Amino acid sequence: MKVFRHNNLKNLAQVVQQGGIIIYPTDTIWGLGCNALDEKTTTKLKKLKGKPADAALIWLLPSIKAVEKFCGSINAVECSLLKKKHTSVIIHNQAVRVVKSGWLNKFLTACAVPMVATSANVHGQPVITSWRQAVKLFNGQTDAVIRGRKIYKNRPSNLVKVAIENNQPVINVLRSRSTANSIK
């Protein structure tokens, strides 16, 4: 397994583009990630994590434009929700989150594909707070890790879906960041 620093964006992006699974700090948690469009790799990631084969995975993208490119058109309410920090929105049956700031946005831009964001833990177990814990837990079964700080407020993103009822948008909160205690 290769260990990278945050500023090695080009090489990190190559790992993802070549079908690698990485341990990385998302905007909310320490995560496992891969190219979301690579079915073979996402299947491997789910197996590694112990998630059901049919489990949905959240995608991280660097912009609203990228969401539209990979997921299709969005309405004004979905667009507004995607602009909120730590909020994942289900767009055409795919949960996505836009990360606007910091190295992660630059990394997502360099990858040029949607990045899977799932917590770096075994499905159903407590989340971890550092890259070292994740490396130990997955014991060489990932391709790369990005060194970084501990994340003490490991809380998942809000997860919402917009429904249209009587020609009006209705926001359904499927998971609230403020009340979530663990990540599956």
C-alpha atoms as an extended CHARMM CRD file, in Angstrom:
* protein
*
       184  EXT
         1         1  MET       CA              0.0000000000        0.0000000000        0.0000000000  PROA      1               0.0000000000
         2         2  LYS       CA              1.2520000000        3.4440000000       -0.9220000000  PROA      2               0.0000000000
         3         3  VAL       CA              1.1600000000        6.2800000000        1.6050000000  PROA      3               0.0000000000
         4         4  PHE       CA              0.5750000000        9.7620000000        0.1780000000  PROA      4               0.0000000000
         5         5  ARG       CA              0.4270000000       13.2980000000        1.4670000000  PROA      5               0.0000000000
         6         6  HSD       CA             -2.4470000000       15.6070000000        0.5160000000  PROA      6               0.0000000000
         7         7  ASN       CA             -0.3870000000       17.5820000000       -1.9940000000  PROA      7               0.0000000000
         8         8  ASN       CA              0.3430000000       14.5470000000       -4.1950000000  PROA      8               0.0000000000
         9         9  LEU       CA             -2.9240000000       14.9650000000       -6.1000000000  PROA      9               0.0000000000
        10        10  LYS       CA             -1.7710000000       13.7060000000       -9.4930000000  PROA      10              0.0000000000
        11        11  ASN       CA             -0.5010000000       10.3620000000       -8.1810000000  PROA      11              0.0000000000
        12        12  LEU       CA             -3.5090000000        9.9310000000       -5.8860000000  PROA      12              0.0000000000
        13        13  ALA       CA             -5.8710000000       10.5310000000       -8.7900000000  PROA      13              0.0000000000
        14        14  GLN       CA             -3.9880000000        7.9380000000      -10.8500000000  PROA      14              0.0000000000
        15        15  VAL       CA             -4.5410000000        5.3110000000       -8.1420000000  PROA      15              0.0000000000
        16        16  VAL       CA             -8.2910000000        5.9920000000       -8.3190000000  PROA      16              0.0000000000
        17        17  GLN       CA             -8.3970000000        6.1140000000      -12.1200000000  PROA      17              0.0000000000
        18        18  GLN       CA             -6.5380000000        2.7750000000      -12.3070000000  PROA      18              0.0000000000
        19        19  GLY       CA             -9.0940000000        0.9790000000      -10.1260000000  PROA      19              0.0000000000
        20        20  GLY       CA             -7.5170000000        1.4280000000       -6.7150000000  PROA      20              0.0000000000
        21        21  ILE       CA             -9.2330000000        1.6600000000       -3.3430000000  PROA      21              0.0000000000
        22        22  ILE       CA             -8.0000000000        4.4090000000       -1.0410000000  PROA      22              0.0000000000
        23        23  ILE       CA             -8.3360000000        5.4400000000        2.5910000000  PROA      23              0.0000000000
        24        24  TYR       CA             -8.8540000000        9.1900000000        2.7330000000  PROA      24              0.0000000000
        25        25  PRO       CA            -10.3080000000       11.9880000000        4.8530000000  PROA      25              0.0000000000
        26        26  THR       CA            -13.5940000000       13.1310000000        3.3670000000  PROA      26              0.0000000000
        27        27  ASP       CA            -15.2560000000       16.3690000000        4.4050000000  PROA      27              0.0000000000
        28        28  THR       CA            -17.0980000000       14.4700000000        7.1660000000  PROA      28              0.0000000000
        29        29  ILE       CA            -15.2960000000       11.2090000000        8.0880000000  PROA      29              0.0000000000
        30        30  TRP       CA            -12.3470000000        8.9590000000        7.3290000000  PROA      30              0.0000000000
        31        31  GLY       CA            -13.5190000000        7.0940000000        4.2790000000  PROA      31              0.0000000000
        32        32  LEU       CA            -12.8850000000        4.3120000000        1.8510000000  PROA      32              0.0000000000
        33        33  GLY       CA            -13.0780000000        5.4760000000       -1.7180000000  PROA      33              0.0000000000
        34        34  CYS       CA            -12.7190000000        4.4670000000       -5.3220000000  PROA      34              0.0000000000
        35        35  ASN       CA            -13.8990000000        5.4020000000       -8.7940000000  PROA      35              0.0000000000
        36        36  ALA       CA            -17.6830000000        5.2180000000       -8.4190000000  PROA      36              0.0000000000
        37        37  LEU       CA            -18.0750000000        4.3120000000      -12.1020000000  PROA      37              0.0000000000
        38        38  ASP       CA            -15.8180000000        1.2520000000      -11.8370000000  PROA      38              0.0000000000
        39        39  GLU       CA            -18.2270000000       -1.5800000000      -10.9980000000  PROA      39              0.0000000000
        40        40  LYS       CA            -15.4850000000       -4.1270000000      -10.3330000000  PROA      40              0.0000000000
        41        41  THR       CA            -13.7760000000       -1.8330000000       -7.8210000000  PROA      41              0.0000000000
        42        42  THR       CA            -16.9900000000       -0.7450000000       -6.0810000000  PROA      42              0.0000000000
        43        43  THR       CA            -17.9390000000       -4.4170000000       -5.6910000000  PROA      43              0.0000000000
        44        44  LYS       CA            -14.5120000000       -5.1050000000       -4.1650000000  PROA      44              0.0000000000
        45        45  LEU       CA            -14.9020000000       -2.1140000000       -1.8260000000  PROA      45              0.0000000000
        46        46  LYS       CA            -18.3190000000       -3.3240000000       -0.6220000000  PROA      46              0.0000000000
        47        47  LYS       CA            -16.9110000000       -6.7840000000        0.0300000000  PROA      47              0.0000000000
        48        48  LEU       CA            -13.9170000000       -5.3300000000        1.9050000000  PROA      48              0.0000000000
        49        49  LYS       CA            -16.2360000000       -3.2440000000        4.0660000000  PROA      49              0.0000000000
        50        50  GLY       CA            -18.7620000000       -6.0560000000        4.5540000000  PROA      50              0.0000000000
        51        51  LYS       CA            -21.6130000000       -4.1150000000        2.9440000000  PROA      51              0.0000000000
        52        52  PRO       CA            -24.4160000000       -5.9190000000        1.1140000000  PROA      52              0.0000000000
        53        53  ALA       CA            -23.7740000000       -6.1730000000       -2.6330000000  PROA      53              0.0000000000
        54        54  ASP       CA            -26.8820000000       -4.0760000000       -3.3600000000  PROA      54              0.0000000000
        55        55  ALA       CA            -25.9850000000       -1.3260000000       -0.8680000000  PROA      55              0.0000000000
        56        56  ALA       CA            -25.9460000000        2.2020000000       -2.2490000000  PROA      56              0.0000000000
        57        57  LEU       CA            -22.7820000000        4.3070000000       -2.0180000000  PROA      57              0.0000000000
        58        58  ILE       CA            -22.5590000000        8.0900000000       -1.8410000000  PROA      58              0.0000000000
        59        59  TRP       CA            -20.5890000000        9.8470000000       -4.5650000000  PROA      59              0.0000000000
        60        60  LEU       CA            -18.4500000000       12.9280000000       -3.9430000000  PROA      60              0.0000000000
        61        61  LEU       CA            -18.1090000000       15.4590000000       -6.7530000000  PROA      61              0.0000000000
        62        62  PRO       CA            -16.3390000000       18.8210000000       -6.9880000000  PROA      62              0.0000000000
        63        63  SER       CA            -19.1810000000       20.9100000000       -8.4470000000  PROA      63              0.0000000000
        64        64  ILE       CA            -22.8370000000       21.1720000000       -9.4200000000  PROA      64              0.0000000000
        65        65  LYS       CA            -21.7120000000       20.9650000000      -13.0510000000  PROA      65              0.0000000000
        66        66  ALA       CA            -20.0620000000       17.5920000000      -12.3180000000  PROA      66              0.0000000000
        67        67  VAL       CA            -23.2760000000       16.3590000000      -10.6390000000  PROA      67              0.0000000000
        68        68  GLU       CA            -25.2230000000       17.2290000000      -13.7800000000  PROA      68              0.0000000000
        69        69  LYS       CA            -22.6000000000       15.5630000000      -15.9690000000  PROA      69              0.0000000000
        70        70  PHE       CA            -22.7050000000       12.2570000000      -14.0790000000  PROA      70              0.0000000000
        71        71  CYS       CA            -26.2630000000       12.2090000000      -12.7010000000  PROA      71              0.0000000000
        72        72  GLY       CA            -28.3710000000       14.2690000000      -15.0960000000  PROA      72              0.0000000000
        73        73  SER       CA            -30.4200000000       17.4150000000      -14.6680000000  PROA      73              0.0000000000
        74        74  ILE       CA            -31.2800000000       18.7430000000      -11.2340000000  PROA      74              0.0000000000
        75        75  ASN       CA            -34.0270000000       21.0630000000      -10.0750000000  PROA      75              0.0000000000
        76        76  ALA       CA            -33.5690000000       24.3420000000       -8.1930000000  PROA      76              0.0000000000
        77        77  VAL       CA            -34.2590000000       22.8210000000       -4.7690000000  PROA      77              0.0000000000
        78        78  GLU       CA            -31.7380000000       20.0080000000       -5.3350000000  PROA      78              0.0000000000
        79        79  CYS       CA            -29.2040000000       22.5800000000       -6.5200000000  PROA      79              0.0000000000
        80        80  SER       CA            -29.7560000000       24.6550000000       -3.3910000000  PROA      80              0.0000000000
        81        81  LEU       CA            -29.3680000000       21.5970000000       -1.1430000000  PROA      81              0.0000000000
        82        82  LEU       CA            -26.1680000000       20.5040000000       -2.9040000000  PROA      82              0.0000000000
        83        83  LYS       CA            -24.6670000000       23.8910000000       -2.0460000000  PROA      83              0.0000000000
        84        84  LYS       CA            -25.1080000000       23.2060000000        1.6750000000  PROA      84              0.0000000000
        85        85  LYS       CA            -22.1020000000       21.9030000000        3.5710000000  PROA      85              0.0000000000
        86        86  HSD       CA            -22.1960000000       18.2140000000        4.5810000000  PROA      86              0.0000000000
        87        87  THR       CA            -25.4070000000       17.5120000000        2.6920000000  PROA      87              0.0000000000
        88        88  SER       CA            -25.8430000000       14.5640000000        0.3480000000  PROA      88              0.0000000000
        89        89  VAL       CA            -28.8140000000       14.6570000000       -2.0140000000  PROA      89              0.0000000000
        90        90  ILE       CA            -30.3640000000       11.7780000000       -3.8890000000  PROA      90              0.0000000000
        91        91  ILE       CA            -30.3740000000       12.7560000000       -7.5640000000  PROA      91              0.0000000000
        92        92  HSD       CA            -31.9950000000       10.2600000000       -9.9560000000  PROA      92              0.0000000000
        93        93  ASN       CA            -31.5430000000        7.4430000000       -7.4040000000  PROA      93              0.0000000000
        94        94  GLN       CA            -27.8790000000        8.2820000000       -6.6870000000  PROA      94              0.0000000000
        95        95  ALA       CA            -26.7730000000        9.9920000000       -3.4650000000  PROA      95              0.0000000000
        96        96  VAL       CA            -24.2230000000       12.7260000000       -4.2090000000  PROA      96              0.0000000000
        97        97  ARG       CA            -22.4360000000       15.4370000000       -2.2470000000  PROA      97              0.0000000000
        98        98  VAL       CA            -20.5670000000       18.4310000000       -3.5920000000  PROA      98              0.0000000000
        99        99  VAL       CA            -17.3390000000       19.2640000000       -1.7800000000  PROA      99              0.0000000000
       100       100  LYS       CA            -16.4510000000       22.8680000000       -2.5280000000  PROA      100             0.0000000000
       101       101  SER       CA            -13.3720000000       23.6660000000       -0.5170000000  PROA      101             0.0000000000
       102       102  GLY       CA             -9.8990000000       22.5340000000        0.3340000000  PROA      102             0.0000000000
       103       103  TRP       CA             -7.6720000000       19.8110000000       -0.9610000000  PROA      103             0.0000000000
       104       104  LEU       CA            -10.5790000000       17.3730000000       -1.3350000000  PROA      104             0.0000000000
       105       105  ASN       CA            -12.2040000000       19.5190000000       -4.0280000000  PROA      105             0.0000000000
       106       106  LYS       CA             -8.8750000000       19.6820000000       -5.8560000000  PROA      106             0.0000000000
       107       107  PHE       CA             -8.4980000000       15.9110000000       -5.5080000000  PROA      107             0.0000000000
       108       108  LEU       CA            -12.0120000000       15.2490000000       -6.8430000000  PROA      108             0.0000000000
       109       109  THR       CA            -11.3120000000       17.5570000000       -9.7750000000  PROA      109             0.0000000000
       110       110  ALA       CA             -8.0420000000       15.7150000000      -10.5120000000  PROA      110             0.0000000000
       111       111  CYS       CA             -9.8260000000       12.3420000000      -10.4130000000  PROA      111             0.0000000000
       112       112  ALA       CA            -12.3380000000       13.5220000000      -13.0590000000  PROA      112             0.0000000000
       113       113  VAL       CA            -14.7780000000       10.7810000000      -11.9570000000  PROA      113             0.0000000000
       114       114  PRO       CA            -17.2370000000       10.5110000000       -9.0680000000  PROA      114             0.0000000000
       115       115  MET       CA            -15.4980000000        9.2690000000       -5.9220000000  PROA      115             0.0000000000
       116       116  VAL       CA            -17.1810000000        6.7940000000       -3.5760000000  PROA      116             0.0000000000
       117       117  ALA       CA            -17.4170000000        8.0340000000       -0.0020000000  PROA      117             0.0000000000
       118       118  THR       CA            -18.1740000000        5.3760000000        2.5880000000  PROA      118             0.0000000000
       119       119  SER       CA            -16.9160000000        5.2860000000        6.1470000000  PROA      119             0.0000000000
       120       120  ALA       CA            -13.6030000000        3.5360000000        6.7480000000  PROA      120             0.0000000000
       121       121  ASN       CA            -14.9430000000        0.8650000000        9.0360000000  PROA      121             0.0000000000
       122       122  VAL       CA            -16.4490000000       -2.5730000000        8.7880000000  PROA      122             0.0000000000
       123       123  HSD       CA            -20.1620000000       -2.2640000000        8.0190000000  PROA      123             0.0000000000
       124       124  GLY       CA            -22.1190000000       -1.8580000000       11.2530000000  PROA      124             0.0000000000
       125       125  GLN       CA            -19.0320000000       -1.2260000000       13.4200000000  PROA      125             0.0000000000
       126       126  PRO       CA            -17.9590000000        2.0610000000       15.0440000000  PROA      126             0.0000000000
       127       127  VAL       CA            -16.1880000000        4.5780000000       12.8380000000  PROA      127             0.0000000000
       128       128  ILE       CA            -12.4630000000        5.1580000000       13.1270000000  PROA      128             0.0000000000
       129       129  THR       CA            -10.8080000000        8.5160000000       13.7650000000  PROA      129             0.0000000000
       130       130  SER       CA             -7.4180000000        8.2390000000       12.0660000000  PROA      130             0.0000000000
       131       131  TRP       CA             -5.7200000000        6.9470000000        8.9420000000  PROA      131             0.0000000000
       132       132  ARG       CA             -3.5140000000        4.6930000000       11.0800000000  PROA      132             0.0000000000
       133       133  GLN       CA             -6.5820000000        2.9500000000       12.5280000000  PROA      133             0.0000000000
       134       134  ALA       CA             -7.9520000000        2.4230000000        9.0160000000  PROA      134             0.0000000000
       135       135  VAL       CA             -4.6580000000        1.0100000000        7.7430000000  PROA      135             0.0000000000
       136       136  LYS       CA             -4.5510000000       -1.4150000000       10.6670000000  PROA      136             0.0000000000
       137       137  LEU       CA             -8.2060000000       -2.3950000000       10.2030000000  PROA      137             0.0000000000
       138       138  PHE       CA             -7.9120000000       -3.1030000000        6.4780000000  PROA      138             0.0000000000
       139       139  ASN       CA             -4.4160000000       -4.6010000000        6.7770000000  PROA      139             0.0000000000
       140       140  GLY       CA             -3.0290000000       -3.9910000000        3.3070000000  PROA      140             0.0000000000
       141       141  GLN       CA             -6.2930000000       -4.6190000000        1.4530000000  PROA      141             0.0000000000
       142       142  THR       CA             -6.3930000000       -1.0830000000        0.0420000000  PROA      142             0.0000000000
       143       143  ASP       CA             -4.0710000000        0.4180000000       -2.5530000000  PROA      143             0.0000000000
       144       144  ALA       CA             -3.2790000000        3.7680000000       -0.9580000000  PROA      144             0.0000000000
       145       145  VAL       CA             -3.8140000000        5.9300000000        2.0870000000  PROA      145             0.0000000000
       146       146  ILE       CA             -3.6460000000        9.6850000000        2.4600000000  PROA      146             0.0000000000
       147       147  ARG       CA             -1.9180000000       10.6610000000        5.6760000000  PROA      147             0.0000000000
       148       148  GLY       CA             -3.8280000000       13.1740000000        7.6830000000  PROA      148             0.0000000000
       149       149  ARG       CA             -5.2040000000       14.4140000000       10.9010000000  PROA      149             0.0000000000
       150       150  LYS       CA             -7.5760000000       12.7080000000       13.2940000000  PROA      150             0.0000000000
       151       151  ILE       CA            -11.2320000000       13.4470000000       12.7030000000  PROA      151             0.0000000000
       152       152  TYR       CA            -12.9320000000       13.6710000000       16.0830000000  PROA      152             0.0000000000
       153       153  LYS       CA            -16.4050000000       14.6790000000       14.9400000000  PROA      153             0.0000000000
       154       154  ASN       CA            -17.0020000000       11.6290000000       12.7650000000  PROA      154             0.0000000000
       155       155  ARG       CA            -20.5420000000       12.3080000000       11.6490000000  PROA      155             0.0000000000
       156       156  PRO       CA            -22.0380000000       11.3560000000        8.3260000000  PROA      156             0.0000000000
       157       157  SER       CA            -23.5210000000       13.8800000000        5.9670000000  PROA      157             0.0000000000
       158       158  ASN       CA            -27.1600000000       14.8300000000        6.0000000000  PROA      158             0.0000000000
       159       159  LEU       CA            -28.9670000000       12.7040000000        3.4350000000  PROA      159             0.0000000000
       160       160  VAL       CA            -32.0280000000       14.1860000000        1.7630000000  PROA      160             0.0000000000
       161       161  LYS       CA            -34.3210000000       13.4780000000       -1.1410000000  PROA      161             0.0000000000
       162       162  VAL       CA            -36.5960000000       15.9460000000       -2.8780000000  PROA      162             0.0000000000
       163       163  ALA       CA            -40.0310000000       14.7150000000       -3.8670000000  PROA      163             0.0000000000
       164       164  ILE       CA            -42.6250000000       16.6230000000       -5.8270000000  PROA      164             0.0000000000
       165       165  GLU       CA            -46.0720000000       16.5340000000       -4.2300000000  PROA      165             0.0000000000
       166       166  ASN       CA            -48.9470000000       18.6070000000       -5.6280000000  PROA      166             0.0000000000
       167       167  ASN       CA            -46.4360000000       20.3790000000       -7.8900000000  PROA      167             0.0000000000
       168       168  GLN       CA            -44.4320000000       21.4990000000       -4.8360000000  PROA      168             0.0000000000
       169       169  PRO       CA            -41.0090000000       20.2700000000       -3.7230000000  PROA      169             0.0000000000
       170       170  VAL       CA            -40.9720000000       18.3870000000       -0.4170000000  PROA      170             0.0000000000
       171       171  ILE       CA            -37.6350000000       17.7260000000        1.2670000000  PROA      171             0.0000000000
       172       172  ASN       CA            -37.4380000000       14.3450000000        2.9710000000  PROA      172             0.0000000000
       173       173  VAL       CA            -34.5830000000       14.0260000000        5.4850000000  PROA      173             0.0000000000
       174       174  LEU       CA            -33.4020000000       10.4140000000        5.3460000000  PROA      174             0.0000000000
       175       175  ARG       CA            -30.4460000000       10.9200000000        7.7150000000  PROA      175             0.0000000000
       176       176  SER       CA            -29.6240000000       13.9180000000        9.8720000000  PROA      176             0.0000000000
       177       177  ARG       CA            -26.0030000000       14.7570000000       10.6110000000  PROA      177             0.0000000000
       178       178  SER       CA            -26.9350000000       16.1860000000       14.0010000000  PROA      178             0.0000000000
       179       179  THR       CA            -28.5920000000       13.0100000000       15.2640000000  PROA      179             0.0000000000
       180       180  ALA       CA            -26.4230000000       10.3230000000       13.6480000000  PROA      180             0.0000000000
       181       181  ASN       CA            -24.2580000000        8.4530000000       16.1280000000  PROA      181             0.0000000000
       182       182  SER       CA            -22.5860000000        5.9750000000       13.8490000000  PROA      182             0.0000000000
       183       183  ILE       CA            -22.0720000000        5.2060000000       10.2200000000  PROA      183             0.0000000000
       184       184  LYS       CA            -22.9620000000        1.9310000000        8.6120000000  PROA      184             0.0000000000
